[in-house]
C-alpha cells in the first residue's frame, strides 16, 4: 500500500548532493532506490506518479507551527492543521507548546502524539515548555519531557525574562541533548507595542515595538549559549541587528542559530498603512503578477499584525541577506491561526499571528529563488537538512532506507491564493488574493500520497 514510483522529476536531495532528472522508487514506506535503475523490474502493481517538469525533494519540514490543540480547537486542530501543512508541501511539522493546557508535562506530550498519530496526515513532532505554565518562573520537568519524546523546548509566544532561569534551562537542555528555541522579546522595551517602532507607527498613531527589544534577548542568548555550550535557536528573527549578532557569534563558534519567516522577508511595516503605500515603497522587492493586478487591502488590516512585527525595509533586507549567507539557516512559517472574530477588531486589540503553511513555499520561491538570491538546492536545504540537523530528526533525506517522506512541487506554477481553498480552520492570512509562483503538486508521507493537486 505504501509503494510508489515517481518518474521523470528533477530530484534534488541536498543531504546526498543529488540534483538530476531521475526516478525515485518507494517500497513499503521507505526509499528503495534513486536513479535510472529505480524503475527497472518494478512490479506492475506499484502505482506511478509522473513528476515531469516538477521538483522531487525530501519532505519539507516546518519547525515552527501552532496547532492549537489541546484547548483552542476553534482556531485549529491537529487534523485541520496537518491537512494545511500537506497542502503546502510539508511532510513534517514541529508544534509549539503554548496550548491550553500548555505542553509542560509528559502526559500532555503523550496526548498530542497519540492524537497526531490518529488524526494527523503528516508527521507531528512535539516541543515542550521550558517553564511550568510558560510563566517564565519555574523550570518544567525537562528530563521527563525528553523521555516523553519532545524534540526541543521553548516557551514560544512568551520569552523568559529572568536570565538566571534561562541559564539553568540551557544547562539542563545540554544534559538532555535538547535544543532550546527562544522567542526573543524584552518586555521592558516592547511594553504594549503593536507594530514596528518607526516612521509608519508614528504616521498611523500605533504604539511602537522597537527592534531593540529583540536584539537584547538575542545578545543574551548568544552569551548564555557561549557559557553553557547548549544549542540555542532564535525564532522568527526580524531585526537587522539581530541578524548581525547571530552572524558574528556563529563565526566564532557559538552554538546559536536563527530562522526567518516568509512574511518578514516579503513584507514591511508599510503594509499596515495599506496596499497603496506598501506597493509604492516596495519598489522591485516583489514580482508583479503576469496579469499586472496587484492585491489590495486597507490600512490597519489586522492580518498584518504579527509577533515579532513587520519591520522596516532595511530590516527586511538584512533578514534576506541573513538567509542567503546562512546566518538564518532555517525557514519556518510560525503558522498561528486565530478565529475571524478575534481579528475583526481594532488593530490595538487584535491577537498577533497569521497562518502560513500553504503560502510558505511559494513566498520563499518568489523572494529567494525566482529573484536569483538562492539556487534551488540551497532553498530546499533550508526546509530539509537544516531543520533536521538542528533538532536531530531522522528526516530530510532521500537516502536508501530512509522514511519515504517526499515533496513534489512545481516552482513555476502561478496560482491565486483564495480563502475557499485553504485547509486551515482559520483565515487570518494577509496573502489571500495574491498571485503566487510555486506550488506543491504532491505530498507523500511514508510512501502514501496524503495530498495531491
HELIX and SHEET records of a PDB file:
HELIX    1   1 UNK A   14  UNK A   16  5                                   3    
HELIX    2   2 UNK A   36  UNK A   39  5                                   4    
HELIX    3   3 UNK A   78  UNK A   87  1                                  10    
HELIX    4   4 UNK A  106  UNK A  119  1                                  14    
HELIX    5   5 UNK A  132  UNK A  134  5                                   3    
HELIX    6   6 UNK A  142  UNK A  148  1                                   7    
HELIX    7   7 UNK A  163  UNK A  175  1                                  13    
HELIX    8   8 UNK A  187  UNK A  190  1                                   4    
HELIX    9   9 UNK A  199  UNK A  204  1                                   6    
HELIX   10  10 UNK A  212  UNK A  228  1                                  17    
HELIX   11  11 UNK A  240  UNK A  251  1                                  12    
HELIX   12  12 UNK A  262  UNK A  266  1                                   5    
HELIX   13  13 UNK A  269  UNK A  273  5                                   5    
HELIX   14  14 UNK A  275  UNK A  282  1                                   8    
HELIX   15  15 UNK A  302  UNK A  304  5                                   3    
HELIX   16  16 UNK A  313  UNK A  324  1                                  12    
HELIX   17  17 UNK A  340  UNK A  343  1                                   4    
HELIX   18  18 UNK A  347  UNK A  349  5                                   3    
HELIX   19  19 UNK A  360  UNK A  364  1                                   5    
HELIX   20  20 UNK A  365  UNK A  369  3                                   5    
HELIX   21  21 UNK A  376  UNK A  383  1                                   8    
HELIX   22  22 UNK A  385  UNK A  391  1                                   7    
HELIX   23  23 UNK A  419  UNK A  421  5                                   3    
SHEET    1   A 4 UNK A  30  UNK A  34  0                                        
SHEET    2   A 4 UNK A  18  UNK A  27 -1                                        
SHEET    3   A 4 UNK A   4  UNK A  13 -1                                        
SHEET    4   A 4 UNK A  48  UNK A  50  1                                        
SHEET    1   B 7 UNK A  30  UNK A  34  0                                        
SHEET    2   B 7 UNK A  18  UNK A  27 -1                                        
SHEET    3   B 7 UNK A   4  UNK A  13 -1                                        
SHEET    4   B 7 UNK A  55  UNK A  58  1                                        
SHEET    5   B 7 UNK A 406  UNK A 416 -1                                        
SHEET    6   B 7 UNK A 435  UNK A 445 -1                                        
SHEET    7   B 7 UNK A 448  UNK A 452 -1                                        
SHEET    1   C 9 UNK A 330  UNK A 331  0                                        
SHEET    2   C 9 UNK A 256  UNK A 260  1                                        
SHEET    3   C 9 UNK A 232  UNK A 234  1                                        
SHEET    4   C 9 UNK A 179  UNK A 182  1                                        
SHEET    5   C 9 UNK A 152  UNK A 154  1                                        
SHEET    6   C 9 UNK A 123  UNK A 128  1                                        
SHEET    7   C 9 UNK A  90  UNK A  95  1                                        
SHEET    8   C 9 UNK A  60  UNK A  66  1                                        
SHEET    9   C 9 UNK A 335  UNK A 336  1                                        
SHEET    1   D 2 UNK A 195  UNK A 196  0                                        
SHEET    2   D 2 UNK A 208  UNK A 209  1                                        
END                                                                             
